[in-house]
Amino acid sequence: MVESLEEDEELAKILARKAKQLASMKPEKPSAVSAVIDRPITVTDQTFDEFINSKSPPVKVVDFWAEWCGPCRYMEPVIEQLAKEWAGKVIFGKLNVDENPYTTQRFEVMSIPTMIVFKNGEPVHVIVGAMPKPALVKQLEPFID
């Protein structure tokens, strides 16, 4: 019985010491690298304006697509590659036209895939149709800082 009382006291000291250490620790700040978006972001009618108007980076590319669209599916890996390669310079958004009719109509998207380039929240270029990566890069490069 004496041993368990001593063990309890020792355990209580250890726990108190660990609690004090934890209380004095500062939370880690996220690194700048973790803040860089390197994948396409899902955009909806509700989040669209916030997405295109976010400050950094100033260039956003919104891909208007649908699940059933073959050419849209063809563009998916190309967009994912560019999101990684241009992380920190541009953010890609994906807006499903079937689920988000308001934004689709607002920008008069009649064919998919359609990509709209926004700079500082304003549309500056429209790309309609599927294309190989080099052709897409050629269309987008003038807007990438």
C-alpha positions in Angstrom: 0.0 0.0 0.0 2.8 2.4 0.8 4.4 1.7 -2.6 1.3 2.6 -4.5 0.9 5.9 -2.5 4.5 6.8 -3.4 3.9 5.9 -7.1 0.7 8.0 -7.1 2.7 11.0 -5.7 5.4 10.5 -8.3 2.9 10.2 -11.1 1.2 13.4 -9.9 4.5 15.2 -10.0 5.2 14.0 -13.5 1.7 15.0 -14.7 2.1 18.5 -13.1 5.5 19.0 -14.7 4.1 17.9 -18.2 1.0 20.2 -17.8 3.3 23.1 -17.0 5.4 22.4 -20.1 2.4 22.2 -22.3 1.0 25.4 -20.9 4.2 27.3 -21.7 4.4 26.0 -25.3 3.4 28.4 -28.1 1.3 27.1 -30.9 3.2 26.7 -34.1 2.5 29.2 -36.8 1.6 27.6 -40.2 4.5 27.9 -42.5 4.3 30.0 -45.7 4.6 26.8 -47.7 1.5 25.3 -46.2 -0.5 28.4 -47.1 0.2 27.9 -50.8 -2.7 26.3 -52.6 -1.5 23.7 -55.0 -4.7 21.9 -56.0 -8.0 23.0 -57.6 -10.5 24.3 -55.1 -14.2 23.5 -55.3 -16.2 26.7 -55.9 -20.0 27.0 -55.6 -22.6 29.7 -56.2 -22.2 30.6 -52.5 -18.4 30.8 -52.4 -17.7 32.2 -55.9 -17.4 35.9 -55.2 -15.2 35.3 -52.1 -13.0 33.0 -54.2 -12.4 35.4 -57.1 -12.0 38.4 -54.8 -9.5 36.9 -52.4 -6.3 39.0 -52.4 -3.4 36.6 -53.0 -2.6 35.6 -55.6 -4.5 38.0 -57.7 -5.1 35.5 -60.6 -7.8 32.9 -60.3 -8.9 30.4 -63.1 -12.4 29.0 -62.7 -13.1 25.8 -64.6 -16.8 25.4 -65.4 -17.4 21.7 -65.8 -19.8 18.8 -65.2 -19.4 15.2 -64.1 -20.8 13.8 -67.4 -18.6 15.9 -69.7 -15.9 13.9 -71.4 -13.8 16.9 -72.4 -14.0 18.2 -68.9 -12.6 15.0 -67.5 -9.8 15.2 -70.1 -8.9 18.6 -68.7 -8.9 17.6 -65.0 -5.4 16.2 -64.8 -4.0 19.1 -66.8 -5.6 21.6 -64.4 -4.3 19.6 -61.4 -0.7 19.7 -62.9 -0.9 23.4 -63.5 -2.2 24.0 -60.0 0.9 22.4 -58.6 3.3 24.0 -61.1 1.9 27.5 -60.6 1.1 27.3 -56.9 1.5 30.7 -55.3 1.0 32.4 -58.7 -2.5 31.3 -59.5 -5.4 29.4 -57.9 -7.6 27.1 -59.9 -11.3 26.7 -58.9 -13.7 24.1 -60.2 -17.4 25.0 -60.5 -19.8 22.2 -61.3 -22.4 23.8 -63.7 -25.1 21.3 -62.8 -24.9 22.1 -59.1 -24.3 25.9 -59.5 -26.7 27.4 -62.1 -26.6 30.9 -60.8 -22.9 31.5 -61.5 -23.0 29.6 -64.7 -25.8 31.9 -66.0 -24.2 35.0 -64.5 -21.1 34.4 -66.8 -23.2 33.1 -69.7 -21.4 29.8 -69.8 -23.0 27.9 -72.7 -20.4 25.3 -73.4 -18.2 23.2 -71.2 -15.4 23.0 -70.4 -15.1 26.8 -70.1 -12.4 28.4 -68.1 -12.6 32.1 -67.0 -9.4 33.9 -65.9 -10.0 36.5 -63.2 -7.4 39.1 -62.2 -8.1 41.1 -59.1 -11.7 39.8 -59.1 -12.4 40.9 -62.7 -12.8 38.5 -65.7 -10.0 39.1 -68.2 -10.1 36.1 -70.5 -12.4 33.2 -71.5 -11.2 29.8 -72.8 -13.7 27.4 -74.3 -13.1 23.8 -75.0 -10.6 21.1 -74.2 -7.0 21.4 -75.3 -3.6 19.9 -74.6 -1.6 21.3 -71.7 0.8 23.3 -73.9 -2.1 25.1 -75.6 -3.7 25.9 -72.3 -0.4 27.2 -70.9 0.0 29.5 -73.9 -3.5 30.9 -73.2 -2.9 31.4 -69.5 0.7 32.6 -69.4 0.0 36.2 -70.3 -2.1 36.6 -67.1 0.4 34.9 -64.7 2.8 37.2 -62.9 
